[in-house]
Amino acid sequence: MPVTDVHRDVDNRTLTITAEFAAPPKRIWQIYADPRQLERVWGPPTYPATVVYHELAPGGQVHYYMTSPEGAKHPGYWHVIEAAEPSLLVFEAGIASSDFTPDPTMPASVNRYSFTANDGGTQAVYLSTYPTVESLETALAMGVDKGTAGAIGQIDELLNPRRNNA
């Protein structure tokens, strides 16, 4: 499991997940830049994602839905704020209606994903900031910390499919 730390900071309304990967930052970036690879790691293992629109550039958007084990589809969105290949991705993310319009009744967060070269691999820091303590607490009650850590854990399988299936 590449996730090395999950830190909740209610006072600062943040959730920070740190992970280590045995691949350079450029390879980790490619996963987020390719919608077919992103689908394999965005949703938790039991909620696979389907990316229906993907524009990874400042001002761009990503539209996707996750499918529950029962087959229910849960749309979501990204509004890309900054995309500095291969080291930084900043975007607002949240839950959406079926036409991918953000749902203002659900928590949204600004996410800052940084990828830093570390001893031949990558240290990834996934920082999510919520606008209010209540929105962070709602997201945590929905299991965003465990779901995100599980989703990130799938990156290792994508990077090393043979090693992980041995």
C-alpha positions in Angstrom: 0.0 0.0 0.0 1.7 3.2 -1.1 -0.3 5.4 1.4 2.0 6.3 4.3 -0.1 8.8 6.2 -3.6 10.1 6.4 -4.0 13.3 8.4 -7.2 15.1 9.3 -6.9 18.7 10.5 -10.3 20.0 11.4 -9.1 23.4 12.5 -7.6 24.1 9.1 -10.4 22.2 7.2 -7.9 19.9 5.5 -7.3 16.2 4.7 -3.8 15.3 3.7 -2.8 11.9 2.3 0.8 11.1 1.7 2.0 8.3 -0.5 5.2 6.9 -1.9 5.5 5.3 -5.4 8.3 3.4 -7.0 8.0 5.5 -10.2 9.2 9.0 -11.2 6.8 12.0 -10.9 6.3 12.0 -14.7 4.8 8.5 -14.6 2.5 9.4 -11.7 1.4 12.6 -13.6 0.6 10.4 -16.7 -2.0 8.5 -14.7 -3.9 11.8 -14.0 -3.4 13.1 -17.6 -4.8 9.9 -19.2 -8.6 9.4 -18.7 -8.4 5.7 -19.2 -5.6 5.4 -16.5 -7.4 7.8 -14.2 -10.5 5.6 -14.3 -8.4 2.8 -12.8 -7.4 4.9 -9.7 -10.0 7.6 -9.1 -12.8 5.7 -7.4 -12.4 3.4 -4.4 -11.9 -0.2 -5.4 -15.6 -1.0 -5.0 -16.7 2.2 -6.8 -14.9 2.3 -10.2 -14.9 5.5 -12.1 -15.8 6.2 -15.7 -14.4 9.5 -17.1 -16.7 11.0 -19.7 -14.8 14.3 -20.2 -11.2 15.2 -19.5 -9.4 18.4 -20.1 -6.4 18.7 -17.8 -5.4 22.3 -18.3 -6.1 25.5 -16.3 -9.8 26.3 -16.8 -10.5 22.7 -18.0 -12.9 20.3 -16.5 -13.1 16.6 -15.8 -16.5 14.9 -15.6 -16.8 11.4 -14.3 -19.1 9.1 -12.4 -18.5 6.3 -10.0 -20.5 3.2 -10.0 -21.6 1.6 -6.8 -21.6 -2.2 -6.3 -25.3 -2.0 -6.8 -24.9 -0.2 -10.1 -25.9 3.3 -9.0 -24.0 6.0 -10.8 -22.6 9.0 -8.8 -21.5 11.9 -11.0 -18.6 14.2 -10.0 -16.5 17.0 -11.4 -13.2 18.7 -11.3 -12.6 22.3 -12.3 -8.9 22.5 -13.1 -7.1 25.5 -11.5 -3.5 24.7 -12.2 -1.7 21.9 -14.1 2.1 22.0 -14.0 3.3 18.8 -15.5 4.8 16.7 -13.8 4.7 18.1 -10.3 1.5 20.0 -9.4 -2.2 19.6 -10.1 -4.8 21.9 -8.4 -8.5 21.5 -8.9 -11.8 22.0 -7.3 -13.8 18.7 -7.0 -17.2 17.8 -5.9 -20.4 15.8 -6.4 -22.5 16.8 -9.3 -26.0 16.3 -10.8 -26.5 13.9 -13.7 -25.4 16.7 -16.2 -22.2 17.3 -14.2 -23.4 20.6 -12.7 -21.9 21.0 -9.2 -24.3 20.1 -6.5 -24.1 23.0 -4.0 -25.7 21.0 -1.2 -22.7 18.6 -1.2 -19.2 19.3 0.1 -16.6 20.4 -2.5 -12.9 20.8 -1.9 -9.9 22.5 -3.5 -7.3 19.8 -4.1 -3.6 20.3 -4.4 -1.7 17.2 -5.6 2.1 17.5 -5.6 4.5 15.0 -6.9 8.1 15.3 -5.9 11.0 13.1 -6.9 12.2 11.0 -4.0 15.0 8.5 -4.1 14.2 7.3 -7.6 10.4 7.3 -6.9 7.8 9.9 -6.1 6.4 11.3 -2.9 2.9 12.4 -3.5 1.0 14.7 -1.2 -2.8 14.9 -1.7 -4.1 18.0 0.1 -7.8 18.7 0.2 -9.1 21.9 1.7 -12.8 22.4 2.5 -14.5 25.8 2.7 -15.9 25.1 6.2 -15.4 22.7 9.1 -18.9 21.4 8.5 -18.2 20.5 4.9 -15.0 18.6 5.9 -17.0 16.8 8.6 -19.7 15.9 6.1 -17.1 14.6 3.7 -15.4 12.6 6.5 -18.7 11.1 7.5 -19.2 10.0 3.9 -15.8 8.2 4.1 -13.8 10.5 1.9 -10.6 9.7 3.8 -10.9 5.9 3.5 -12.2 6.1 -0.1 -9.4 8.4 -1.3 -6.7 6.3 0.4 -8.2 3.2 -1.2 -8.3 4.9 -4.6 -4.7 6.0 -4.3 -3.7 2.5 -3.2 -4.7 1.3 -6.7 -1.9 3.3 -8.3 0.6 0.8 -7.1 -1.3 -2.0 -9.0 -1.4 0.2 -12.1 2.4 0.8 -11.9 3.3 -2.8 -11.2 0.6 -5.2 -12.4 2.8 -8.2 -12.6 4.5 -7.8 -9.2 1.1 -7.3 -7.5 -0.5 -10.3 -9.1 2.4 -12.7 -8.4 
